[in-house]
Amino acid sequence: MRYERLKDIIDLAVRLQGSRAGVTLDEIQSDLSVSRRTAERMRDAVEWAFGPLETVPSDDNRLHWRLRSKALRCLLQITVAEQSALATAAAALERTGLQEQATKLKGIGAKLRAVRNVASAHQDSDLEALMRVEGLAMRPGPRQPVDAGLIELLREAILTGREVEFRYCARTTGRVSRQRLEPYGLIYGNRAFLVARNDWNDEPRLWRLSGMSDATLLPERFDRDPAFDLQRFARRSFGTFQEEPVRVVLSFDKNAAPDASLFLFHPCQTSEMHEDGTVTVCFEAGGLDEICWHLVTWGKTVTVEEPLRLRRRLAEMCAALAEHHRPHELR
């Protein structure tokens, strides 16, 4: 038990040094499942062992602490399992066409293996063995390679607050237009998207990176909306469709309940198990068509309770699909 607590203190020191925004006592309590008093003692132990903590300015009326110390360098060791997880993440990025990000992760792995306490013949053989027995399941989905130069250009525009201009091909109509936008951020999913606004739409919207070409970084700068939150923007949708969020209530029968209770449909979802073995999942999101596309995979094990228009849309979609695949002699 004492050794576990020592490991917790070292892990806390690592987090305090690696967090730019700092760590609060509430976060220490939650992450380590300890009392307030124990959290305070652990914070004090880190300061005693590794040097003074500094407070980080914040606007949430809570104290945030951060550690700046060189003492941790000799204590940290990157395990074979951690290196394997990094390689798996790089492979997952490659699978979705994000080659530039995959290359960067591979570069990080190479640098980690080059530093002290990481590189050794024994670890290299263990890593090779582990990679042979771990892999990624084949997952159907779009794989559209994204130009690394385009991502670098967009990142620079986002960080410097400069406008960008590019040719854009709409996915549904194939219409090509010239767009001049104020970039706010990047979102990665099955596809990569730029979140940006233009003069004719105050609300930021999504633009597919695979639909962009001839991108140019412009000298003109713009004032980013300080109230815009990229994570909150992303959570509004189911997948990547941006629509006005609605309350979605899904009921799963007892056969599907074990899987549905563990399934992440949306980051803000709530789940409730019932005595009859069924489970109800609730969340708020836009993108009704994309919700329908996913619900089809659950078949008759799921029932749309709310909203009614989602239930109707799913019924229409399934009826059209059934008609399309009906044998010709039965039409």
MARVEX-369557 format. One record per residue: residue in three letters; z, x, y of N, C-alpha, C in turn. Coordinates in steps of 0.02 Angstrom, whole numbers, padded with zeros to 5 digits, always signed. Layout:
MARVEX-369557
ALAZXYZXYZXY
...
end
This chain:
MARVEX-369557
MET+00000+00041-00060+00000+00000+00000+00000+00043+00063
ARG+00040+00099+00059+00043+00143+00117-00025+00176+00130
TYR-00060+00194+00075-00126+00225+00083-00175+00175+00113
GLU-00170+00112+00093-00214+00061+00121-00202+00053+00196
ARG-00138+00055+00217-00124+00049+00288-00150+00109+00326
LEU-00146+00169+00297-00174+00228+00329-00249+00221+00338
LYS-00282+00195+00286-00354+00183+00292-00370+00133+00347
ASP-00329+00080+00353-00338+00030+00405-00333+00062+00474
ILE-00286+00108+00483-00276+00140+00547-00337+00184+00564
ILE-00363+00220+00514-00422+00262+00526-00483+00218+00541
ASP-00490+00163+00503-00545+00116+00516-00540+00087+00586
LEU-00478+00072+00608-00468+00045+00675-00487+00097+00727
ALA-00469+00160+00714-00487+00214+00761-00563+00220+00767
VAL-00597+00214+00711-00670+00217+00711-00699+00161+00753
ARG-00671+00100+00744-00697+00044+00782-00681+00051+00856
LEU-00622+00075+00873-00604+00084+00943-00649+00136+00976
GLN-00670+00186+00939-00714+00236+00968-00786+00213+00970
GLY-00806+00170+00923-00875+00149+00919-00891+00087+00960
SER-00839+00054+00989-00851-00007+01026-00857+00007+01100
ARG-00915-00010+01128-00926+00000+01199-00885-00049+01241
ALA-00878-00111+01215-00841-00162+01252-00767-00159+01240
GLY-00744-00117+01193-00674-00113+01178-00652-00165+01127
VAL-00590-00158+01103-00563-00202+01052-00498-00233+01077
THR-00489-00298+01066-00429-00332+01087-00379-00337+01030
LEU-00317-00353+01047-00266-00364+00995-00284-00423+00950
ASP-00313-00475+00980-00333-00533+00940-00384-00513+00887
GLU-00431-00469+00905-00482-00446+00857-00451-00403+00802
ILE-00402-00361+00821-00367-00321+00770-00331-00366+00721
GLN-00295-00417+00747-00260-00465+00704-00309-00499+00656
SER-00364-00523+00682-00412-00561+00642-00446-00517+00590
ASP-00470-00458+00610-00508-00416+00565-00466-00386+00510
LEU-00403-00370+00525-00360-00337+00475-00309-00385+00444
SER-00310-00448+00466-00265-00499+00439-00192-00477+00443
VAL-00172-00459+00504-00103-00437+00516-00072-00478+00572
SER-00006-00471+00579+00029-00507+00633+00017-00473+00700
ARG+00038-00507+00752+00030-00478+00820+00068-00413+00825
ARG+00129-00412+00800+00170-00352+00805+00140-00294+00766
THR+00113-00308+00706+00082-00255+00666+00019-00230+00701
ALA-00019-00275+00732-00078-00254+00769-00060-00207+00826
GLU-00005-00222+00861+00018-00178+00915+00039-00110+00888
ARG+00073-00110+00831+00095-00046+00800+00035-00005+00778
MET-00015-00036+00750-00074+00000+00728-00112+00029+00788
ARG-00117-00010+00841-00149+00016+00902-00111+00077+00927
ASP-00045+00073+00929-00004+00129+00953-00011+00189+00907
ALA-00018+00177+00841-00024+00232+00793-00090+00269+00804
VAL-00143+00232+00819-00208+00264+00834-00202+00308+00896
GLU-00168+00282+00947-00160+00321+01009-00119+00383+00996
TRP-00067+00378+00955-00024+00436+00940-00062+00489+00901
ALA-00105+00467+00853-00138+00514+00809-00202+00544+00839
PHE-00238+00505+00879-00305+00528+00899-00314+00536+00974
GLY-00263+00520+01013-00270+00530+01085-00263+00466+01124
PRO-00260+00471+01190-00248+00412+01231-00305+00361+01228
LEU-00287+00298+01230-00336+00244+01234-00348+00227+01307
GLU-00409+00205+01321-00424+00183+01389-00442+00108+01387
THR-00427+00074+01441-00443+00003+01446-00513-00006+01474
VAL-00547-00056+01448-00616-00071+01469-00616-00134+01511
PRO-00646-00132+01571-00647-00193+01612-00682-00251+01576
SER-00654-00311+01583-00683-00370+01552-00668-00430+01596
ASP-00702-00485+01582-00693-00545+01622-00661-00602+01582
ASP-00629-00586+01525-00598-00637+01484-00522-00637+01488
ASN-00494-00601+01537-00422-00599+01548-00384-00572+01488
ARG-00416-00529+01448-00383-00496+01392-00393-00421+01398
LEU-00345-00383+01373-00351-00310+01374-00396-00287+01318
HIS-00445-00245+01335-00491-00216+01286-00478-00140+01286
TRP-00467-00111+01227-00454-00040+01221-00512-00004+01188
ARG-00522+00059+01209-00574+00101+01180-00546+00172+01173
LEU-00569+00207+01121-00546+00275+01107-00601+00324+01120
ARG-00585+00377+01154-00631+00433+01162-00597+00495+01134
SER-00620+00519+01076-00586+00574+01042-00635+00611+00997
LYS-00624+00676+00990-00664+00717+00944-00628+00727+00878
ALA-00566+00701+00874-00525+00713+00815-00551+00677+00753
LEU-00592+00626+00762-00615+00587+00705-00671+00621+00666
ARG-00704+00668+00696-00764+00697+00665-00750+00726+00596
CYS-00692+00758+00587-00676+00790+00523-00652+00740+00471
LEU-00636+00679+00492-00608+00630+00446-00660+00582+00418
LEU-00716+00576+00453-00766+00527+00434-00812+00553+00379
GLN-00825+00511+00331-00871+00528+00277-00916+00468+00264
ILE-00981+00480+00263-01029+00428+00247-01038+00425+00172
THR-01022+00368+00142-01024+00362+00069-01095+00350+00044
VAL-01105+00361-00020-01170+00349-00051-01189+00275-00045
ALA-01140+00230-00053-01154+00158-00048-01178+00140+00022
GLU-01148+00172+00073-01169+00158+00142-01239+00184+00155
GLN-01255+00243+00128-01323+00269+00136-01374+00224+00100
SER-01354+00199+00042-01398+00154+00005-01410+00089+00043
ALA-01356+00063+00075-01363+00002+00115-01411+00012+00173
LEU-01408+00071+00203-01454+00087+00258-01526+00090+00234
ALA-01537+00120+00176-01604+00123+00148-01630+00054+00130
THR-01585+00011+00104-01606-00058+00087-01624-00096+00150
ALA-01586-00086+00204-01602-00120+00267-01670-00097+00293
ALA-01684-00033+00287-01749-00007+00309-01806-00038+00268
ALA-01795-00046+00202-01846-00077+00160-01856-00150+00178
ALA-01802-00184+00196-01808-00255+00216-01848-00261+00280
LEU-01838-00215+00327-01877-00216+00389-01951-00203+00375
GLU-01964-00156+00331-02034-00142+00312-02066-00203+00281
ARG-02028-00239+00241-02054-00298+00206-02078-00351+00256
THR-02044-00356+00313-02062-00406+00363-02111-00380+00415
GLY-02134-00317+00407-02184-00290+00452-02156-00253+00512
LEU-02089-00245+00515-02059-00210+00572-02054-00135+00555
GLN-02112-00103+00552-02115-00034+00531-02079+00013+00578
GLU-02084-00001+00644-02052+00044+00693-01977+00046+00683
GLN-01945-00012+00674-01873-00014+00663-01854+00017+00596
ALA-01896+00006+00545-01884+00036+00480-01885+00112+00484
THR-01933+00139+00521-01938+00211+00529-01877+00240+00564
LYS-01852+00204+00614-01792+00227+00649-01731+00228+00603
LEU-01724+00176+00561-01668+00175+00514-01672+00232+00464
LYS-01733+00245+00440-01742+00301+00394-01724+00367+00427
GLY-01741+00373+00492-01724+00433+00530-01649+00442+00536
ILE-01614+00386+00547-01540+00389+00550-01513+00413+00483
GLY-01540+00386+00428-01517+00407+00362-01527+00481+00351
ALA-01584+00507+00373-01598+00579+00365-01550+00621+00406
LYS-01534+00598+00467-01487+00635+00509-01417+00634+00479
LEU-01397+00577+00451-01331+00573+00421-01325+00620+00361
ARG-01379+00623+00322-01376+00668+00264-01376+00741+00283
ALA-01396+00756+00345-01399+00825+00369-01333+00849+00398
VAL-01288+00804+00414-01226+00824+00446-01174+00841+00394
ARG-01120+00872+00415-01066+00892+00371-01033+00832+00339
ASN-01010+00839+00278-00976+00787+00239-01023+00734+00213
VAL-01089+00745+00221-01136+00695+00196-01183+00726+00145
ALA-01217+00779+00165-01269+00807+00122-01239+00851+00067
SER-01256+00836+00005-01238+00878-00051-01283+00859-00109
ALA-01293+00906-00155-01337+00892-00212-01309+00835-00253
HIS-01242+00832-00260-01211+00779-00299-01223+00712-00266
GLN-01214+00707-00201-01226+00643-00166-01299+00623-00169
ASP-01344+00672-00162-01415+00656-00164-01434+00626-00232
SER-01406+00653-00286-01423+00626-00352-01392+00557-00361
ASP-01330+00547-00335-01299+00481-00338-01339+00429-00298
LEU-01363+00450-00239-01401+00404-00198-01466+00385-00232
GLU-01499+00434-00262-01562+00421-00297-01551+00372-00355
ALA-01495+00382-00391-01480+00338-00448-01465+00267-00424
LEU-01428+00262-00369-01410+00196-00343-01472+00159-00318
MET-01518+00194-00286-01578+00162-00260-01623+00138-00317
ARG-01617+00170-00376-01658+00148-00433-01633+00082-00462
VAL-01569+00067-00452-01541+00006-00482-01529-00049-00431
GLU-01547-00038-00368-01542-00089-00316-01610-00099-00284
GLY-01625-00162-00269-01690-00175-00239-01690-00241-00202
LEU-01747-00259-00175-01755-00321-00137-01797-00370-00178
ALA-01772-00431-00184-01811-00483-00217-01872-00500-00174
MET-01926-00517-00206-01986-00537-00170-01973-00603-00134
ARG-01982-00604-00069-01971-00664-00030-02035-00684+00006
PRO-02064-00742-00011-02125-00763+00024-02112-00770+00099
GLY-02162-00754+00139-02155-00761+00211-02207-00719+00246
PRO-02215-00731+00311-02266-00694+00349-02249-00620+00353
ARG-02299-00579+00346-02290-00507+00355-02343-00483+00404
GLN-02324-00481+00467-02372-00463+00519-02348-00399+00553
PRO-02380-00343+00537-02358-00279+00567-02359-00283+00643
VAL-02306-00255+00674-02300-00256+00746-02310-00185+00772
ASP-02352-00179+00822-02367-00114+00851-02304-00083+00881
ALA-02287-00022+00859-02227+00012+00884-02232+00025+00959
GLY-02292+00041+00983-02300+00053+01055-02286-00009+01096
LEU-02304-00068+01069-02290-00131+01105-02215-00142+01110
ILE-02178-00130+01056-02106-00140+01058-02073-00093+01108
GLU-02095-00030+01109-02068+00018+01156-02081-00004+01228
LEU-02142-00028+01241-02160-00051+01308-02116-00110+01328
LEU-02106-00158+01283-02065-00217+01299-01992-00198+01309
ARG-01967-00151+01268-01898-00129+01277-01888-00098+01347
GLU-01935-00057+01367-01930-00025+01433-01931-00078+01488
ALA-01975-00129+01479-01979-00182+01529-01913-00221+01533
ILE-01883-00235+01475-01820-00272+01473-01764-00233+01506
LEU-01760-00169+01489-01705-00127+01514-01712-00111+01589
THR-01773-00107+01614-01783-00090+01684-01796-00150+01728
GLY-01802-00210+01698-01814-00270+01737-01882-00272+01769
ARG-01934-00251+01732-02002-00251+01758-02045-00302+01721
GLU-02094-00329+01756-02139-00379+01727-02189-00346+01679
VAL-02215-00386+01633-02267-00363+01587-02326-00411+01589
GLU-02384-00385+01571-02444-00427+01569-02481-00411+01504
PHE-02509-00462+01471-02545-00451+01409-02592-00509+01395
ARG-02640-00498+01349-02682-00551+01323-02643-00585+01267
TYR-02646-00652+01266-02606-00689+01216-02650-00739+01180
CYS-02648-00738+01113-02686-00785+01072-02638-00836+01044
ALA-02645-00900+01063-02602-00954+01038-02614-00965+00964
ARG-02560-00972+00926-02566-00978+00853-02600-01043+00832
THR-02584-01098+00865-02609-01163+00842-02681-01176+00864
THR-02699-01155+00925-02766-01171+00951-02814-01112+00950
GLY-02787-01050+00946-02830-00991+00949-02853-00974+01019
ARG-02828-01012+01068-02848-01000+01138-02818-00934+01163
VAL-02860-00894+01196-02838-00830+01223-02829-00836+01298
SER-02771-00813+01323-02757-00817+01395-02724-00752+01417
ARG-02723-00742+01482-02690-00684+01511-02622-00707+01536
GLN-02568-00675+01514-02501-00695+01532-02465-00640+01570
ARG-02427-00661+01621-02386-00615+01659-02314-00642+01656
LEU-02269-00603+01626-02203-00630+01610-02146-00585+01633
GLU-02087-00616+01636-02024-00581+01648-01987-00577+01581
PRO-01985-00519+01549-01956-00514+01482-01879-00513+01483
TYR-01848-00552+01438-01775-00556+01435-01746-00525+01371
GLY-01784-00525+01317-01757-00497+01255-01806-00505+01197
LEU-01786-00477+01140-01826-00480+01079-01786-00514+01024
ILE-01819-00557+00985-01787-00591+00929-01827-00577+00867
TYR-01792-00556+00813-01825-00541+00750-01805-00592+00697
GLY-01854-00619+00662-01842-00664+00607-01898-00652+00556
ASN-01927-00705+00530-01987-00696+00489-02043-00666+00531
ARG-02041-00681+00595-02087-00651+00643-02047-00621+00701
ALA-02079-00577+00739-02047-00548+00798-02070-00584+00860
PHE-02023-00600+00905-02038-00638+00966-02010-00603+01027
LEU-02046-00611+01083-02021-00592+01148-01994-00655+01182
VAL-01934-00650+01209-01906-00705+01250-01921-00688+01322
ALA-01959-00731+01356-01981-00716+01424-01996-00780+01462
ARG-01995-00776+01527-02012-00834+01569-02071-00815+01614
ASN-02106-00868+01638-02161-00858+01685-02153-00904+01744
ASP-02200-00901+01790-02194-00938+01853-02195-01014+01843
TRP-02229-01038+01791-02237-01110+01783-02185-01140+01735
ASN-02136-01100+01714-02084-01126+01670-02019-01089+01685
ASP-01970-01123+01714-01907-01091+01730-01868-01071+01668
GLU-01877-01108+01614-01840-01095+01553-01875-01040+01512
PRO-01840-00987+01491-01872-00937+01448-01897-00969+01384
ARG-01951-00943+01356-01979-00968+01294-01999-00910+01250
LEU-02021-00927+01189-02038-00875+01140-02113-00860+01140
TRP-02129-00796+01134-02198-00773+01130-02204-00727+01070
ARG-02250-00742+01024-02259-00701+00964-02287-00632+00981
LEU-02254-00580+00956-02279-00513+00968-02346-00502+00934
SER-02357-00536+00876-02420-00528+00841-02479-00559+00878
GLY-02464-00603+00927-02517-00633+00967-02534-00595+01030
MET-02500-00539+01042-02509-00501+01104-02558-00443+01094
SER-02595-00426+01146-02638-00367+01146-02648-00344+01218
ASP-02669-00282+01225-02683-00253+01292-02623-00261+01339
ALA-02563-00247+01314-02502-00255+01355-02497-00199+01407
THR-02473-00218+01466-02465-00170+01521-02396-00180+01553
LEU-02363-00125+01567-02299-00127+01603-02314-00124+01677
LEU-02293-00175+01714-02309-00180+01785-02255-00149+01829
PRO-02271-00127+01889-02220-00098+01933-02174-00150+01964
GLU-02197-00213+01966-02157-00266+01998-02093-00279+01957
ARG-02038-00287+01994-01974-00301+01962-01954-00373+01973
PHE-01908-00397+01932-01884-00466+01938-01808-00467+01931
ASP-01777-00520+01955-01705-00529+01950-01689-00571+01888
ARG-01658-00540+01840-01641-00575+01778-01585-00625+01791
ASP-01590-00684+01762-01539-00735+01769-01474-00711+01736
PRO-01421-00700+01775-01359-00671+01747-01325-00718+01697
ALA-01342-00782+01700-01311-00830+01654-01346-00834+01586
PHE-01404-00801+01580-01442-00806+01517-01407-00766+01463
ASP-01398-00798+01404-01367-00766+01346-01416-00770+01288
LEU-01440-00712+01265-01491-00710+01213-01467-00741+01148
GLN-01405-00727+01129-01379-00754+01066-01372-00830+01070
ARG-01349-00855+01126-01343-00928+01133-01413-00960+01132
PHE-01461-00927+01163-01530-00952+01162-01557-00956+01091
ALA-01544-00903+01051-01569-00902+00982-01536-00955+00939
ARG-01471-00969+00952-01435-01018+00912-01457-01090+00924
ARG-01496-01102+00978-01519-01170+00992-01568-01196+00940
SER-01600-01151+00904-01654-01172+00860-01637-01162+00787
PHE-01672-01199+00744-01671-01187+00673-01731-01144+00658
GLY-01720-01080+00643-01776-01034+00639-01794-01011+00709
THR-01858-01021+00728-01880-00996+00793-01910-01050+00837
PHE-01910-01113+00815-01936-01167+00856-01886-01185+00910
GLN-01907-01182+00973-01862-01198+01028-01874-01270+01051
GLU-01828-01314+01034-01829-01383+01056-01759-01401+01080
GLU-01752-01458+01111-01686-01482+01132-01644-01492+01069
PRO-01586-01460+01064-01546-01465+01003-01522-01537+00990
VAL-01518-01555+00927-01492-01620+00906-01439-01608+00852
ARG-01396-01657+00843-01344-01653+00791-01376-01670+00724
VAL-01372-01624+00677-01400-01633+00610-01344-01639+00559
VAL-01345-01691+00519-01296-01702+00466-01333-01708+00400
LEU-01317-01663+00353-01350-01661+00288-01298-01672+00233
SER-01315-01714+00185-01271-01728+00129-01304-01702+00065
PHE-01267-01660+00027-01293-01631-00035-01255-01660-00095
ASP-01292-01677-00147-01259-01707-00205-01218-01654-00243
LYS-01181-01676-00293-01135-01630-00327-01170-01574-00365
ASN-01234-01585-00383-01270-01532-00418-01288-01474-00371
ALA-01304-01492-00308-01323-01441-00259-01264-01417-00218
ALA-01207-01452-00221-01150-01436-00177-01126-01364-00183
PRO-01120-01335-00244-01097-01265-00247-01141-01217-00208
ASP-01208-01226-00212-01253-01183-00174-01252-01200-00100
ALA-01253-01264-00084-01255-01285-00013-01192-01263+00024
SER-01134-01263-00010-01072-01245+00024-01071-01171+00042
LEU-01113-01131+00009-01116-01059+00023-01176-01040+00065
PHE-01219-01089+00079-01283-01075+00113-01274-01077+00188
LEU-01303-01028+00223-01300-01027+00296-01363-01061+00323
PHE-01356-01123+00345-01412-01159+00376-01417-01142+00450
HIS-01360-01132+00482-01358-01118+00554-01292-01083+00569
PRO-01291-01035+00617-01229-00999+00633-01171-01043+00655
CYS-01186-01101+00683-01133-01145+00710-01117-01203+00663
GLN-01135-01199+00600-01126-01255+00555-01053-01264+00534
THR-01037-01325+00513-00973-01341+00481-00989-01374+00414
SER-00946-01363+00364-00956-01392+00298-00893-01427+00276
GLU-00902-01482+00240-00845-01521+00215-00858-01541+00143
MET-00813-01520+00098-00817-01538+00028-00781-01605+00018
HIS-00810-01648-00024-00781-01714-00037-00755-01718-00108
GLU-00711-01767-00120-00679-01774-00185-00730-01790-00240
ASP-00786-01821-00222-00836-01838-00273-00882-01779-00289
GLY-00868-01720-00261-00907-01661-00276-00965-01647-00229
THR-00978-01693-00183-01032-01683-00135-01008-01642-00076
VAL-01054-01618-00035-01036-01579+00025-01080-01602+00083
THR-01049-01605+00142-01084-01623+00204-01087-01563+00250
VAL-01146-01548+00275-01156-01491+00320-01180-01519+00387
CYS-01148-01496+00442-01167-01519+00510-01181-01458+00554
PHE-01231-01465+00597-01245-01414+00646-01289-01444+00701
GLU-01297-01409+00756-01341-01430+00810-01396-01379+00818
ALA-01459-01404+00818-01516-01359+00824-01578-01399+00840
GLY-01627-01365+00869-01693-01394+00879-01740-01369+00825
GLY-01804-01390+00828-01852-01369+00779-01852-01413+00717
LEU-01863-01479+00727-01859-01526+00671-01910-01512+00617
ASP-01970-01491+00636-02021-01477+00585-01998-01420+00539
GLU-01970-01368+00569-01948-01311+00529-01889-01330+00485
ILE-01845-01374+00509-01791-01400+00467-01819-01437+00407
CYS-01870-01479+00420-01902-01517+00365-01932-01469+00314
TRP-01967-01418+00337-01998-01370+00291-01947-01339+00245
HIS-01888-01326+00273-01836-01296+00231-01806-01348+00183
LEU-01794-01408+00208-01761-01459+00166-01803-01479+00106
VAL-01869-01471+00112-01913-01486+00055-01893-01444-00006
THR-01869-01383+00006-01850-01339-00050-01789-01364-00087
TRP-01749-01409-00056-01689-01437-00089-01706-01501-00128
GLY-01767-01526-00120-01788-01585-00158-01743-01645-00145
LYS-01729-01682-00200-01690-01744-00195-01615-01732-00194
THR-01594-01668-00193-01522-01654-00192-01493-01661-00122
VAL-01535-01666-00071-01511-01671-00002-01533-01738+00028
THR-01489-01767+00069-01504-01828+00106-01491-01815+00180
VAL-01539-01831+00222-01531-01825+00295-01492-01886+00320
GLU-01431-01875+00343-01391-01929+00370-01404-01940+00445
GLU-01413-01886+00482-01428-01888+00553-01472-01828+00570
PRO-01516-01836+00620-01534-01897+00657-01587-01936+00618
LEU-01597-01997+00638-01646-02040+00604-01716-02013+00610
ARG-01734-01984+00667-01802-01959+00675-01816-01898+00631
LEU-01764-01860+00613-01773-01806+00565-01787-01834+00496
ARG-01750-01887+00478-01760-01919+00413-01831-01948+00408
ARG-01854-01980+00462-01921-02008+00463-01974-01953+00459
ARG-01963-01899+00497-02011-01844+00497-02017-01812+00428
LEU-01961-01805+00394-01962-01776+00326-02000-01823+00279
ALA-01988-01888+00285-02023-01937+00242-02098-01935+00255
GLU-02119-01931+00319-02190-01928+00335-02221-01864+00308
MET-02186-01810+00314-02213-01746+00291-02221-01746+00216
CYS-02172-01772+00180-02175-01774+00107-02230-01822+00083
ALA-02238-01879+00118-02290-01927+00100-02359-01896+00109
ALA-02369-01861+00165-02433-01828+00177-02447-01774+00126
LEU-02395-01738+00106-02403-01685+00056-02420-01715-00012
ALA-02386-01770-00029-02400-01803-00093-02471-01829-00095
GLU-02494-01859-00041-02562-01885-00038-02613-01829-00043
HIS-02600-01773-00012-02646-01717-00013-02655-01690-00084
HIS-02601-01691-00124-02604-01663-00192-02614-01715-00246
ARG-02626-01778-00227-02638-01829-00277-02705-01817-00311
PRO-02709-01823-00377-02773-01812-00412-02828-01857-00384
HIS-02889-01831-00383-02945-01868-00353-02957-01935-00388
GLU-02947-01936-00454-02961-01998-00490-02910-02053-00474
LEU-02853-02035-00443-02802-02085-00425-02807-02107-00352
ARG-02853-02079-00315-02858-02096-00244-02900-02160-00234
end
